[in-house]
């Protein structure tokens, strides 16, 4: 399991599917496989702190431009949290 910081580039193309797009060049610390060079983004699966399946869930999709923490688990990328506050590089 690896943890990265990424920036949401699109949260609308996959509306209703629970997927966020993050530009590859915005993912800090990630070494990307060469065979994926033709795809300008990675798919990040949205997660929630609460879900009861058909009865409801807590949903707060991060806006485009939001810096987020993601984790890679078994080749998939999962949204963990949004970063609130100053950029750590400033």
Number of C-alpha atoms within 10 A of each C-alpha: 9 11 16 17 19 27 25 23 19 19 19 15 10 12 11 8 10 16 22 27 21 24 16 20 14 16 21 13 12 15 8 12 7 7 7 11 10 7 9 11 19 21 19 22 17 19 17 13 9 10 12 8 7 6 6 9 12 11 13 10 18 19 15 15 13 16 22 19 18 23 19 15 11 8 8 13 21 19 24 19 17 19 16 9 7 7 8 6 4 4
